[in-house]
């Protein structure tokens, strides 16, 4: 059984998509990031960056003690290797999937996240910052557009690279993008959205999705952290 410490954010959805695609048994342990639950000592023991998602695998393949994993990309790799699904074992194919997974982790996620911050949450409207991250998000959509030319999926067959990237494109309107300006990306996006496992994964977040994404109190917790406040 996988214990998934989760909140319905793009990074949280990545993991539920994988779990729904594979049918791996799991249970959700909600981590309300606006309430500061990611700072609770028990959570920090296995997620030291005070971020969700994180998992505890109570039945690891080596038969030993439970294994904990934090960081969504690491979780996807761990689960793919555990199940033998959605990550090729052949060297070149695996390399391609990992390239696009790390591209999402190092590019699309952080840049779209800064887009969300300055466009939606920042108390002051800072045109330079807004333009910087809206434009960078647009550039990254262009990277996806070119990669998907003549391809159904980002790296050969459907993989954890697609699962990682899709949730960061879902809020394209909030990111001030026009998805129809990227026809290859639009086709891929619609194909992803139509997958039963993707639909089911987003359904798992519905019990908490009606709450404000970030409350005013939550902003103080999320956006004012320093080494001292997180220690």
N, C-alpha and C positions, 0 to 999 in steps of 0.2 A: 504493500500500500504506500502510495506517495502522499505525504502531507504537503499541500501547496499553500504557502503563506502569500496572500494575494489581495489585490485591490483592482477594480476594473479600469486599469490604465493600459496604454499600449503595451508596456512591458509585461503586465499581468496577462493580457490577452494572448501574447505569444505562447505562453506555456499551456494555457487551457486549449488553444488550438491543437498543439501537439498531443496533449493527453486525449482529447476527443478523437483525433485522427487515429490514434493507436488503440484506443479502448483500454489503456492502462488504468487500473483502478486508482482513484485518488479521492481525497477529501480536501475541501477548501477550508482554510483557517483565515478568515478575513483580517486584514491589517489596515485599520482606518488611518490613513496617512494624515488626514486633517485633524484627527484627535491625538496624533502623536504616538500611536501605538507602535510605530517603527523604532521608537527610542526605548521601549521597555527592555529591561536587562535580559530577560529570557530570550527575546528575539535577537538581541545584539550578540548573544553567544554564538549564533550560527549565521548571522547576517551583519558583519561588523561595520559595513558601510551605511547602516541604518536605512536601507532601501529594500523594498519588495520588488519582484518576487524572490522567494527563497523556497527551497524544498528540504524535506527530510524523507529519505528513502528508508522505510522500515524493513524492506526486504531486498537488500542489495544482492547483486549476482554472486558476490564472493562468499555469501552466507555469513558474513561477519556482523559487527555492530552497525547500527544505522549510519547512513552517510548523509551529511548535509551539504548542500550546494547553494551558493548565492551568486548573483549576476545572471540575468536572463539568458545571455548567450551561452554561458557555461552550463546552465541548466539544460538548454536545448541539446548541446553536444553530449552531455552526460546521459540524458534520456534516449537520445538517438543511438548511442553506443549500447545502452542497456537493452533496448528493444531490437536493435539491428534494423531500424527503419529510418528513412528520410535523411540518411547520411551515407553516401557510398563508401565502400572500403577500398575500391581501386584508387590508386594514388592520384591520378590526374583529375578524376571526377570529384574525389574528396577535396582536393585542393581548391577546385572551383567553388564548391559549396561554402567552404570556410572563408574564401575571399569575400563572397557576398554577405555572409553572416557578419564578418568583422567590418565590412563596409557599412552595414546598417548600425552596428554597435558604435563605431567610431565617427560616423558621418550623419546618416539620416536621423537617427534617434536624438543625438545631442543638438543638432542644428534645428530640427523641428521643435525640440523641447524649448530651446531659447526663443524660437518664433512664438510658441505658446505663451512663454513668460512675458515677453515685451509687448505682444499684441493684446493679450487677454488679462494678465495679472498685474503687471507693473503699475504702481500707484501714479507714476508720472508717464505721460506719453512722450517718448524720446524718439523723434523721427529717424535719427541716424540708426539707432539700435533696431527699430522696427524694420526699416529698409534693409539693413544688413542681413537679418535673419530670414525675412520674407524672400529676399533675392537668393540667398544661399539655399533655402528650401526649394525654390524654383530650379536652381542649378542641379540639385540632386534629383529632382523629378526628371530632369533632362537626361541624367545618367541612366536612370531606370528606363526611360523611353528608348534610348539607344541600345541598351542591353537586351531589351525585349523585342527588338526588331527581328522578325523571323524566328522567334523563340516563344514557346508556350510558358516557360518558367525561367527563373533567373539563372540557374546553373545546371542545365540539362533537365533531369526529371524533377518533379515536385519535391521540395526539400525543406529543411529547416531554414534555409535562406529566405524562401517565400513566406514562411510563417512568421519570421522575424520582421520582415519589411512591411507586410500588409497592414498591421495595426497602426503604423506610423503614417500611412496614407489615408486611413479612414477619416481623420479630421481635416481633410483637404480644404474644406470651406473655411474652417477656423484658421487655417494656415494662410488664407488669402490666396489660394491657388485655384486655377481652372483646370479640372481634370480632363475635360474634353479637348484641351490644347495638347494633350499627350495621348494620341489614339492607341499606341501600343500599351502604354501604362493603363489606360482605361479598359482595354480588353482584358488584360491580366487581372485588374482590380475586380471587374465584374465576374470573372471566372472564380476568383478566390471567394468572393462574397457568396456565390451560389453553392459552394461546397457545404454539404450537410454538417460536417464537423465544425466548420467556421461559424455557421449559424448557431450550432449548439454551444460553442465556446462563448459567444457573446451573450447567449441566453443565461449562462452561468453567472454573469455579472449583474443581471437585472435586479436582484434583491438589493443591491447597493447603488445602482446606476442612477436612481432617482434623486439621490442626495447631491448637494452641490459638489462639483469636482474639487474645489478648494474653498473652504470657508474663510472669512476674514481672520478668524483665530488661527486657522490652518496656515494661512500665508505667513504669519509670524513664525510658526514652527518650521515651515518648509524653506522660506526664503531668507532667513536671518541666521543660518547656522554658521558657526565657526568651530575650530578645533576645541575650544573651551566649552562651548555650549553642548557639544556632542560627546564630551568625555564623561 
